[in-house]
Amino acid sequence: MLTDSRLIVGLDLPSIEAAREMVDRIGATVSAYKIGLTLLARPGGVAFAHELRARGKTVFQDWKLHDIGAQVEGAARAVAEGGCDLLTVHAEPQVMRGAVKGRDAAGTGVKLLAVTVLTSLSDADLTDLGYGFSAADLVERRVRQALDCGVDGVVSSPLEAARVREIAREAGRPDFLIVTPGVRPEGADRGDQQRVATPREALLAGATHLVVARPVIGADNPLTAASAIVESIDGFAA
């Protein structure tokens, strides 16, 4: 069966039981899953993440850690010691440095991803929040800080992926991960995302991984929806 490790399906579902059923329905077509706060915060949520890893899946724990450096250090170490593949923190220097310190103390292969600007935010939203930057400018600033802090990659919209890739190459980090939410197959509803692209557009821009949730888990046939995305990017490399 055709699969592609670049596709990460977001299990944005209300219960662990629903998420487990979704993974079973999709089967071997998807090898990587994102587990967000709704599931992680439920009793047994972290255990479910560990269960998926035990089943051979790549697990992205989307905690978006954001606290003082010492707390983030402790949390990142705890998550890394428990076992996961990708872990998110907010792209603020103190937060990122704490996460790197905690991950390194755990001695595991967890990849740290810094969240630059949430894909649900527009330039107008950033103005309302008091930022003096456009989304593109703020992403660039935070990418440079992420590279300085030593994280493994960023979470960024497909619309900024090309510039992120350019900055990473200039910094001598061609292996820098660019994980893009806000990916929608051609013709799919945008949902609450403001800055979106199709899977092929995101990869062409420089993304290394695509996060897709609603177009798969909200489909009448999630397996068919996931398979269509895999087929659309099969053999495609920017």
Secondary structure as a PSIPRED ss2 file (coil, helix, strand):
# PSIPRED VFORMAT (PSIPRED V4.0)

   1 M C   1.000  0.000  0.000
   2 L C   1.000  0.000  0.000
   3 T C   1.000  0.000  0.000
   4 D C   1.000  0.000  0.000
   5 S C   1.000  0.000  0.000
   6 R C   1.000  0.000  0.000
   7 L E   0.000  0.000  1.000
   8 I E   0.000  0.000  1.000
   9 V E   0.000  0.000  1.000
  10 G E   0.000  0.000  1.000
  11 L C   1.000  0.000  0.000
  12 D C   1.000  0.000  0.000
  13 L C   1.000  0.000  0.000
  14 P C   1.000  0.000  0.000
  15 S C   1.000  0.000  0.000
  16 I H   0.000  1.000  0.000
  17 E H   0.000  1.000  0.000
  18 A H   0.000  1.000  0.000
  19 A H   0.000  1.000  0.000
  20 R H   0.000  1.000  0.000
  21 E H   0.000  1.000  0.000
  22 M H   0.000  1.000  0.000
  23 V H   0.000  1.000  0.000
  24 D H   0.000  1.000  0.000
  25 R H   0.000  1.000  0.000
  26 I H   0.000  1.000  0.000
  27 G H   0.000  1.000  0.000
  28 A H   0.000  1.000  0.000
  29 T H   0.000  1.000  0.000
  30 V C   1.000  0.000  0.000
  31 S C   1.000  0.000  0.000
  32 A E   0.000  0.000  1.000
  33 Y E   0.000  0.000  1.000
  34 K E   0.000  0.000  1.000
  35 I E   0.000  0.000  1.000
  36 G C   1.000  0.000  0.000
  37 L H   0.000  1.000  0.000
  38 T H   0.000  1.000  0.000
  39 L H   0.000  1.000  0.000
  40 L H   0.000  1.000  0.000
  41 A C   1.000  0.000  0.000
  42 R C   1.000  0.000  0.000
  43 P C   1.000  0.000  0.000
  44 G C   1.000  0.000  0.000
  45 G H   0.000  1.000  0.000
  46 V H   0.000  1.000  0.000
  47 A H   0.000  1.000  0.000
  48 F H   0.000  1.000  0.000
  49 A H   0.000  1.000  0.000
  50 H H   0.000  1.000  0.000
  51 E H   0.000  1.000  0.000
  52 L H   0.000  1.000  0.000
  53 R H   0.000  1.000  0.000
  54 A H   0.000  1.000  0.000
  55 R C   1.000  0.000  0.000
  56 G C   1.000  0.000  0.000
  57 K C   1.000  0.000  0.000
  58 T E   0.000  0.000  1.000
  59 V E   0.000  0.000  1.000
  60 F E   0.000  0.000  1.000
  61 Q E   0.000  0.000  1.000
  62 D E   0.000  0.000  1.000
  63 W E   0.000  0.000  1.000
  64 K E   0.000  0.000  1.000
  65 L E   0.000  0.000  1.000
  66 H C   1.000  0.000  0.000
  67 D C   1.000  0.000  0.000
  68 I C   1.000  0.000  0.000
  69 G H   0.000  1.000  0.000
  70 A H   0.000  1.000  0.000
  71 Q H   0.000  1.000  0.000
  72 V H   0.000  1.000  0.000
  73 E H   0.000  1.000  0.000
  74 G H   0.000  1.000  0.000
  75 A H   0.000  1.000  0.000
  76 A H   0.000  1.000  0.000
  77 R H   0.000  1.000  0.000
  78 A H   0.000  1.000  0.000
  79 V H   0.000  1.000  0.000
  80 A H   0.000  1.000  0.000
  81 E H   0.000  1.000  0.000
  82 G H   0.000  1.000  0.000
  83 G C   1.000  0.000  0.000
  84 C C   1.000  0.000  0.000
  85 D C   1.000  0.000  0.000
  86 L E   0.000  0.000  1.000
  87 L E   0.000  0.000  1.000
  88 T E   0.000  0.000  1.000
  89 V E   0.000  0.000  1.000
  90 H E   0.000  0.000  1.000
  91 A C   1.000  0.000  0.000
  92 E C   1.000  0.000  0.000
  93 P H   0.000  1.000  0.000
  94 Q H   0.000  1.000  0.000
  95 V H   0.000  1.000  0.000
  96 M H   0.000  1.000  0.000
  97 R H   0.000  1.000  0.000
  98 G H   0.000  1.000  0.000
  99 A H   0.000  1.000  0.000
 100 V H   0.000  1.000  0.000
 101 K H   0.000  1.000  0.000
 102 G H   0.000  1.000  0.000
 103 R H   0.000  1.000  0.000
 104 D H   0.000  1.000  0.000
 105 A H   0.000  1.000  0.000
 106 A H   0.000  1.000  0.000
 107 G C   1.000  0.000  0.000
 108 T C   1.000  0.000  0.000
 109 G C   1.000  0.000  0.000
 110 V C   1.000  0.000  0.000
 111 K E   0.000  0.000  1.000
 112 L E   0.000  0.000  1.000
 113 L E   0.000  0.000  1.000
 114 A E   0.000  0.000  1.000
 115 V E   0.000  0.000  1.000
 116 T C   1.000  0.000  0.000
 117 V C   1.000  0.000  0.000
 118 L C   1.000  0.000  0.000
 119 T C   1.000  0.000  0.000
 120 S C   1.000  0.000  0.000
 121 L C   1.000  0.000  0.000
 122 S C   1.000  0.000  0.000
 123 D H   0.000  1.000  0.000
 124 A H   0.000  1.000  0.000
 125 D H   0.000  1.000  0.000
 126 L H   0.000  1.000  0.000
 127 T H   0.000  1.000  0.000
 128 D H   0.000  1.000  0.000
 129 L C   1.000  0.000  0.000
 130 G C   1.000  0.000  0.000
 131 Y C   1.000  0.000  0.000
 132 G C   1.000  0.000  0.000
 133 F C   1.000  0.000  0.000
 134 S C   1.000  0.000  0.000
 135 A H   0.000  1.000  0.000
 136 A H   0.000  1.000  0.000
 137 D H   0.000  1.000  0.000
 138 L H   0.000  1.000  0.000
 139 V H   0.000  1.000  0.000
 140 E H   0.000  1.000  0.000
 141 R H   0.000  1.000  0.000
 142 R H   0.000  1.000  0.000
 143 V H   0.000  1.000  0.000
 144 R H   0.000  1.000  0.000
 145 Q H   0.000  1.000  0.000
 146 A H   0.000  1.000  0.000
 147 L H   0.000  1.000  0.000
 148 D H   0.000  1.000  0.000
 149 C H   0.000  1.000  0.000
 150 G C   1.000  0.000  0.000
 151 V C   1.000  0.000  0.000
 152 D C   1.000  0.000  0.000
 153 G E   0.000  0.000  1.000
 154 V E   0.000  0.000  1.000
 155 V E   0.000  0.000  1.000
 156 S C   1.000  0.000  0.000
 157 S C   1.000  0.000  0.000
 158 P H   0.000  1.000  0.000
 159 L H   0.000  1.000  0.000
 160 E H   0.000  1.000  0.000
 161 A H   0.000  1.000  0.000
 162 A H   0.000  1.000  0.000
 163 R H   0.000  1.000  0.000
 164 V H   0.000  1.000  0.000
 165 R H   0.000  1.000  0.000
 166 E H   0.000  1.000  0.000
 167 I H   0.000  1.000  0.000
 168 A H   0.000  1.000  0.000
 169 R H   0.000  1.000  0.000
 170 E H   0.000  1.000  0.000
 171 A C   1.000  0.000  0.000
 172 G C   1.000  0.000  0.000
 173 R C   1.000  0.000  0.000
 174 P C   1.000  0.000  0.000
 175 D C   1.000  0.000  0.000
 176 F C   1.000  0.000  0.000
 177 L E   0.000  0.000  1.000
 178 I E   0.000  0.000  1.000
 179 V E   0.000  0.000  1.000
 180 T E   0.000  0.000  1.000
 181 P C   1.000  0.000  0.000
 182 G C   1.000  0.000  0.000
 183 V E   0.000  0.000  1.000
 184 R C   1.000  0.000  0.000
 185 P C   1.000  0.000  0.000
 186 E C   1.000  0.000  0.000
 187 G C   1.000  0.000  0.000
 188 A C   1.000  0.000  0.000
 189 D C   1.000  0.000  0.000
 190 R C   1.000  0.000  0.000
 191 G C   1.000  0.000  0.000
 192 D C   1.000  0.000  0.000
 193 Q C   1.000  0.000  0.000
 194 Q C   1.000  0.000  0.000
 195 R C   1.000  0.000  0.000
 196 V C   1.000  0.000  0.000
 197 A E   0.000  0.000  1.000
 198 T C   1.000  0.000  0.000
 199 P H   0.000  1.000  0.000
 200 R H   0.000  1.000  0.000
 201 E H   0.000  1.000  0.000
 202 A H   0.000  1.000  0.000
 203 L H   0.000  1.000  0.000
 204 L H   0.000  1.000  0.000
 205 A H   0.000  1.000  0.000
 206 G C   1.000  0.000  0.000
 207 A C   1.000  0.000  0.000
 208 T C   1.000  0.000  0.000
 209 H E   0.000  0.000  1.000
 210 L E   0.000  0.000  1.000
 211 V E   0.000  0.000  1.000
 212 V E   0.000  0.000  1.000
 213 A C   1.000  0.000  0.000
 214 R H   0.000  1.000  0.000
 215 P H   0.000  1.000  0.000
 216 V H   0.000  1.000  0.000
 217 I H   0.000  1.000  0.000
 218 G C   1.000  0.000  0.000
 219 A C   1.000  0.000  0.000
 220 D C   1.000  0.000  0.000
 221 N C   1.000  0.000  0.000
 222 P H   0.000  1.000  0.000
 223 L H   0.000  1.000  0.000
 224 T H   0.000  1.000  0.000
 225 A H   0.000  1.000  0.000
 226 A H   0.000  1.000  0.000
 227 S H   0.000  1.000  0.000
 228 A H   0.000  1.000  0.000
 229 I H   0.000  1.000  0.000
 230 V H   0.000  1.000  0.000
 231 E H   0.000  1.000  0.000
 232 S H   0.000  1.000  0.000
 233 I H   0.000  1.000  0.000
 234 D C   1.000  0.000  0.000
 235 G C   1.000  0.000  0.000
 236 F C   1.000  0.000  0.000
 237 A C   1.000  0.000  0.000
 238 A C   1.000  0.000  0.000
